[in-house]
Amino acid sequence: MAVLRRLTQARRSTTARTALAGEAAAEAAEAALRAEPATAATTAAPQEQPTAPQEQTPAADRPAKTPKAPAGNHTPERDDPRAAAFFDCDNTILRGAAIFYLGVGLYRRGFLTRRDIARFAWQQAWFRLHGAEDPDHMADAQHTALGLVAGKRTADLEAICEEVFEEVVAEKIWPGTRALVQMHLDAGQRVWLVTAAPLEVARVIARRLGMTGALGTVAEARGGLYTGRLVGELLHGPAKAAAVRALARRERLDLDRCAAYSDSANDIPMLSLVGHPYVVNPDGALRRHARAQGWRVRDFRTGRKAARVGLPAAAALGVAAGAAAAGVALHRRRHA
């Protein structure tokens, strides 16, 4: 990470920052696997220990009965060491946005005021209405968020994420997508969460689902403290594709044999990398693209339209707003 940190401090092009964010996410994911060799081994070879994925996820955090995967899915080749699956988070695995639930959890714990949560809700509503990111809004929110977490301990944010998602994740998961995750795990494949949410949030969700690991936005840290900078940029859009490509290179995956799942047109770059792209609970733009490309579409929203229940394009600003909320929480916790 030392090289990445030095590069982050330099002025770099958008393409370079995107590549840097992807490499940082892949490096962090591999570091997590090295830190937990037993978990990595059981996830990579579940045919030898068939109960391993369930052991990683406490019973309280799993649905009582895992539903069957929808008919018409491709059948993952069993025990293929070069195949994996990549899942987006917001509105693909979770109903809504992970960062929103983090904000609500912080509010319930007294870390945020009603004004904080109202501002956060307004930011989410703006994205749902417009369905596209405003660069100025994103830059402002990101600058504010990173300033708030600067100098705070990484362990504090990790602890907060654990507390919040312990009680949230199970009831907010789309059962149909959960079945798809399990389908790949049962085939002995590695399964990765890929999200613009902070890496600390992503890891908790991935662990609750028994997934191999997570690719998320990496905030720079030194000596266990946040510096107030990102490594590269948000893991969003092309940066997600860069992270998947970097991880595939490190893990010797054949992307033509891999699958990817997402609800958002922002993830077309990631979906286009793999041989088995899936569209889950899609926004309008992604649905149209999927039809044109002949991609499989899975909608678990019981007939409700994407514009009513989705959070189109909310990930980028949601991450920044959520990070700001976390920064406020960390500040109050340290000074309580």
C-alpha positions as CSV (number, residue, x, y, z in Angstrom):
1,M,0.0,0.0,0.0
2,A,2.9,2.3,0.4
3,V,3.3,2.9,-3.3
4,L,-0.4,3.4,-3.7
5,R,-0.4,6.0,-0.9
6,R,2.4,8.0,-2.6
7,L,0.5,7.9,-5.9
8,T,-2.7,9.1,-4.3
9,Q,-1.0,12.3,-3.1
10,A,0.0,13.2,-6.6
11,R,-2.3,14.9,-9.1
12,R,-3.6,12.2,-11.4
13,S,-6.0,11.8,-14.3
14,T,-9.5,10.4,-13.8
15,T,-8.4,7.2,-15.6
16,A,-5.3,6.9,-13.3
17,R,-7.5,7.4,-10.2
18,T,-9.9,4.8,-11.4
19,A,-7.2,2.3,-11.9
20,L,-5.7,3.1,-8.5
21,A,-9.0,2.7,-6.7
22,G,-9.4,-0.7,-8.4
23,E,-5.9,-1.9,-7.5
24,A,-6.3,-0.7,-3.9
25,A,-9.6,-2.5,-3.5
26,A,-8.1,-5.7,-4.9
27,E,-5.0,-5.4,-2.7
28,A,-7.2,-4.9,0.4
29,A,-9.3,-7.9,-0.6
30,E,-6.3,-10.2,-0.9
31,A,-4.8,-8.9,2.3
32,A,-8.0,-9.9,4.1
33,L,-7.7,-13.4,2.7
34,R,-4.2,-13.7,3.8
35,A,-5.2,-12.5,7.3
36,E,-7.9,-15.2,7.5
37,P,-6.4,-18.2,5.7
38,A,-8.9,-20.7,7.1
39,T,-11.9,-18.6,5.8
40,A,-10.3,-18.3,2.4
41,A,-9.6,-22.1,2.2
42,T,-13.1,-23.1,3.1
43,T,-14.7,-20.7,0.7
44,A,-12.4,-21.7,-2.2
45,A,-13.1,-25.4,-1.6
46,P,-16.5,-26.0,0.0
47,Q,-16.8,-29.4,-1.5
48,E,-14.3,-30.7,1.1
49,Q,-16.1,-28.9,4.0
50,P,-19.7,-28.4,2.8
51,T,-20.9,-26.6,5.9
52,A,-18.2,-23.9,5.8
53,P,-20.2,-21.1,4.3
54,Q,-23.0,-21.6,6.9
55,E,-20.4,-21.6,9.7
56,Q,-19.2,-18.2,8.6
57,T,-22.7,-16.7,9.0
58,P,-24.4,-16.9,12.4
59,A,-27.9,-18.5,12.2
60,A,-29.5,-15.3,13.4
61,D,-28.2,-13.5,10.3
62,R,-29.5,-16.0,7.7
63,P,-33.0,-16.6,6.4
64,A,-34.6,-19.6,8.0
65,K,-34.7,-21.3,4.6
66,T,-32.6,-20.4,1.6
67,P,-34.9,-20.1,-1.5
68,K,-34.0,-21.8,-4.7
69,A,-32.3,-19.8,-7.4
70,P,-34.6,-18.7,-10.2
71,A,-35.0,-21.0,-13.1
72,G,-33.1,-20.2,-16.2
73,N,-29.8,-19.3,-14.6
74,H,-26.6,-20.6,-16.0
75,T,-25.3,-23.5,-14.0
76,P,-21.9,-22.7,-12.5
77,E,-19.3,-25.3,-13.3
78,R,-18.6,-27.1,-10.1
79,D,-15.1,-26.7,-8.5
80,D,-13.9,-24.5,-11.3
81,P,-10.8,-22.7,-9.8
82,R,-10.9,-20.0,-12.5
83,A,-14.6,-19.0,-12.0
84,A,-16.1,-16.6,-9.5
85,A,-19.1,-14.4,-9.0
86,F,-19.3,-10.7,-8.3
87,F,-22.3,-9.0,-6.7
88,D,-23.2,-5.4,-6.4
89,C,-24.7,-4.5,-3.0
90,D,-27.4,-1.7,-3.1
91,N,-30.7,-2.9,-4.4
92,T,-29.0,-6.0,-5.8
93,I,-28.4,-7.9,-2.5
94,L,-29.9,-5.4,-0.1
95,R,-33.2,-3.6,-0.3
96,G,-32.1,0.0,-0.6
97,A,-28.6,1.4,0.1
98,A,-26.2,0.0,2.8
99,I,-25.1,3.5,3.6
100,F,-28.6,4.6,4.4
101,Y,-29.0,1.8,6.9
102,L,-25.7,2.8,8.5
103,G,-27.0,6.3,8.8
104,V,-30.2,5.1,10.4
105,G,-28.3,2.9,12.8
106,L,-26.1,5.8,13.9
107,Y,-29.2,8.0,14.4
108,R,-30.8,5.3,16.6
109,R,-27.6,5.2,18.7
110,G,-27.7,9.0,19.3
111,F,-24.7,9.7,17.1
112,L,-26.6,11.7,14.5
113,T,-29.3,14.4,14.9
114,R,-32.5,14.7,13.1
115,R,-30.9,17.4,11.0
116,D,-28.1,15.0,10.0
117,I,-30.5,12.3,9.0
118,A,-32.8,14.7,7.2
119,R,-29.9,16.0,5.1
120,F,-28.9,12.4,4.3
121,A,-32.5,11.5,3.3
122,W,-32.6,14.6,1.0
123,Q,-29.4,13.5,-0.8
124,Q,-30.9,10.0,-1.4
125,A,-34.2,11.5,-2.6
126,W,-32.3,13.8,-5.0
127,F,-30.6,10.9,-6.6
128,R,-33.8,8.9,-6.8
129,L,-35.5,11.8,-8.6
130,H,-32.7,12.6,-11.0
131,G,-31.2,9.2,-11.5
132,A,-27.7,10.7,-12.1
133,E,-24.9,12.1,-10.1
134,D,-24.2,15.8,-9.9
135,P,-20.4,16.2,-10.0
136,D,-20.5,19.3,-7.8
137,H,-22.7,17.6,-5.2
138,M,-20.4,14.6,-5.2
139,A,-17.2,16.6,-4.8
140,D,-18.7,18.7,-2.0
141,A,-20.0,15.6,-0.1
142,Q,-16.8,13.7,-0.5
143,H,-14.7,16.6,0.7
144,T,-16.9,17.0,3.8
145,A,-17.0,13.3,4.6
146,L,-13.2,12.8,4.3
147,G,-12.6,15.8,6.4
148,L,-14.8,14.4,9.2
149,V,-13.1,11.0,9.3
150,A,-9.6,12.4,9.1
151,G,-7.6,11.5,12.2
152,K,-10.2,9.0,13.5
153,R,-9.4,5.4,14.3
154,T,-10.3,2.8,11.7
155,A,-11.2,0.4,14.4
156,D,-13.9,2.7,15.6
157,L,-15.7,2.7,12.3
158,E,-15.3,-1.0,12.0
159,A,-17.0,-1.5,15.4
160,I,-19.9,0.8,14.4
161,C,-20.4,-1.1,11.2
162,E,-20.5,-4.4,13.1
163,E,-23.1,-3.1,15.5
164,V,-25.4,-1.7,12.9
165,F,-25.3,-4.5,10.4
166,E,-25.6,-7.2,13.0
167,E,-29.3,-6.2,13.3
168,V,-30.0,-5.0,9.8
169,V,-28.6,-7.3,7.2
170,A,-30.7,-10.4,7.5
171,E,-34.1,-8.7,7.1
172,K,-33.0,-6.5,4.2
173,I,-31.6,-9.1,1.9
174,W,-33.5,-10.0,-1.3
175,P,-34.1,-13.8,-0.9
176,G,-33.8,-14.3,-4.6
177,T,-30.3,-12.8,-4.8
178,R,-29.3,-14.6,-1.6
179,A,-30.1,-17.8,-3.4
180,L,-27.9,-16.8,-6.3
181,V,-25.0,-16.2,-3.9
182,Q,-25.6,-19.6,-2.4
183,M,-25.7,-21.2,-5.9
184,H,-22.2,-20.1,-6.6
185,L,-20.9,-21.0,-3.1
186,D,-22.4,-24.5,-3.5
187,A,-20.6,-24.9,-6.8
188,G,-17.3,-24.2,-4.9
189,Q,-16.8,-20.8,-6.5
190,R,-15.4,-17.7,-4.8
191,V,-18.0,-15.0,-4.4
192,W,-17.2,-11.3,-4.0
193,L,-19.2,-8.3,-3.0
194,V,-18.4,-5.2,-5.1
195,T,-19.6,-1.9,-3.9
196,A,-18.9,1.8,-3.7
197,A,-19.6,1.6,0.0
198,P,-16.7,1.9,2.4
199,L,-14.6,-1.2,2.6
200,E,-15.4,-1.5,6.3
201,V,-19.2,-1.7,5.5
202,A,-18.7,-4.1,2.6
203,R,-16.7,-6.6,4.6
204,V,-19.4,-6.9,7.3
205,I,-22.1,-7.6,4.7
206,A,-19.9,-10.1,2.8
207,R,-19.0,-11.9,6.0
208,R,-22.7,-12.1,7.1
209,L,-23.5,-13.8,3.8
210,G,-20.6,-16.3,3.9
211,M,-19.0,-14.7,0.8
212,T,-15.3,-14.9,0.1
213,G,-14.7,-11.2,0.6
214,A,-15.4,-7.7,-0.5
215,L,-14.2,-5.0,-2.9
216,G,-15.1,-1.6,-1.6
217,T,-14.0,2.1,-1.5
218,V,-10.6,2.3,0.3
219,A,-10.0,5.3,2.6
220,E,-6.3,5.9,3.2
221,A,-5.1,5.1,6.7
222,R,-1.8,5.4,8.4
223,G,-1.0,3.9,11.8
224,G,-4.7,2.9,12.3
225,L,-5.9,6.5,11.6
226,Y,-7.8,7.8,8.6
227,T,-5.8,10.5,6.7
228,G,-8.9,12.1,5.1
229,R,-8.0,10.9,1.6
230,L,-9.2,8.1,-0.6
231,V,-6.9,5.7,-2.3
232,G,-7.8,6.7,-5.9
233,E,-11.5,7.5,-5.9
234,L,-14.9,6.0,-5.0
235,L,-15.2,2.4,-6.2
236,H,-18.0,3.4,-8.6
237,G,-18.8,2.7,-12.2
238,P,-15.5,2.1,-14.1
239,A,-13.6,1.8,-10.8
240,K,-15.6,-1.3,-10.0
241,A,-14.6,-2.8,-13.3
242,A,-11.0,-2.0,-12.6
243,A,-11.2,-3.7,-9.2
244,V,-12.8,-6.8,-10.7
245,R,-10.1,-6.9,-13.4
246,A,-7.3,-6.4,-10.8
247,L,-8.7,-9.1,-8.5
248,A,-9.1,-11.5,-11.5
249,R,-5.5,-11.0,-12.4
250,R,-4.3,-11.6,-8.8
251,E,-6.5,-14.7,-8.3
252,R,-5.9,-16.1,-11.8
253,L,-9.6,-16.0,-12.7
254,D,-11.0,-16.3,-16.3
255,L,-13.5,-13.5,-16.5
256,D,-15.3,-15.3,-19.4
257,R,-16.2,-18.0,-16.9
258,C,-17.3,-15.6,-14.2
259,A,-20.7,-14.1,-13.4
260,A,-21.6,-10.6,-12.2
261,Y,-24.9,-9.2,-10.8
262,S,-26.1,-5.6,-10.5
263,D,-29.1,-3.3,-10.6
264,S,-27.6,-0.1,-12.0
265,A,-26.5,1.1,-15.4
266,N,-23.5,2.5,-13.6
267,D,-22.2,-1.1,-13.4
268,I,-22.4,-1.8,-17.1
269,P,-18.5,-1.7,-17.2
270,M,-18.3,-4.5,-14.6
271,L,-21.1,-6.5,-16.2
272,S,-19.5,-6.3,-19.6
273,L,-16.3,-7.9,-18.3
274,V,-17.8,-11.3,-17.5
275,G,-19.1,-14.1,-19.6
276,H,-22.3,-14.4,-17.5
277,P,-23.8,-10.9,-16.7
278,Y,-27.0,-10.8,-14.7
279,V,-29.3,-7.8,-14.3
280,V,-31.1,-7.8,-10.9
281,N,-33.9,-5.3,-9.9
282,P,-32.7,-3.0,-12.8
283,D,-33.1,0.7,-13.2
284,G,-34.6,1.7,-16.6
285,A,-31.3,2.4,-18.4
286,L,-29.9,-1.0,-17.4
287,R,-33.0,-2.8,-18.3
288,R,-32.9,-1.3,-21.8
289,H,-29.2,-2.2,-22.1
290,A,-29.8,-5.7,-21.0
291,R,-32.6,-6.3,-23.5
292,A,-30.3,-5.0,-26.3
293,Q,-27.5,-7.3,-25.2
294,G,-29.6,-10.3,-24.4
295,W,-28.5,-10.4,-20.8
296,R,-30.6,-12.3,-18.2
297,V,-32.9,-10.1,-16.0
298,R,-34.0,-11.1,-12.5
299,D,-36.5,-8.8,-10.7
300,F,-37.3,-9.7,-7.1
301,R,-39.4,-6.6,-6.3
302,T,-42.8,-8.3,-6.7
303,G,-43.9,-6.1,-9.6
304,R,-43.0,-2.7,-8.2
305,K,-41.2,-0.4,-10.6
306,A,-37.5,0.5,-10.2
307,A,-38.3,4.2,-10.0
308,R,-40.5,3.6,-6.9
309,V,-38.3,1.2,-4.9
310,G,-34.8,1.5,-6.3
311,L,-32.1,4.0,-5.4
312,P,-30.8,4.7,-9.0
313,A,-27.3,6.0,-9.0
314,A,-27.4,6.6,-5.2
315,A,-24.1,4.7,-4.5
316,A,-21.6,7.5,-5.2
317,L,-23.2,10.3,-3.1
318,G,-24.6,7.8,-0.6
319,V,-21.0,6.7,0.2
320,A,-19.9,10.2,0.8
321,A,-23.0,11.1,2.9
322,G,-22.6,7.9,4.9
323,A,-18.9,8.6,5.4
324,A,-19.8,12.0,6.7
325,A,-22.4,10.5,9.1
326,A,-19.7,8.0,10.3
327,G,-17.3,10.9,10.8
328,V,-19.8,12.7,13.0
329,A,-20.4,9.5,14.9
330,L,-16.7,8.8,15.5
331,H,-16.2,12.4,16.6
332,R,-19.0,12.2,19.1
333,R,-17.9,8.8,20.4
334,R,-14.3,9.9,20.9
335,H,-15.5,13.1,22.8
336,A,-18.3,11.5,24.8
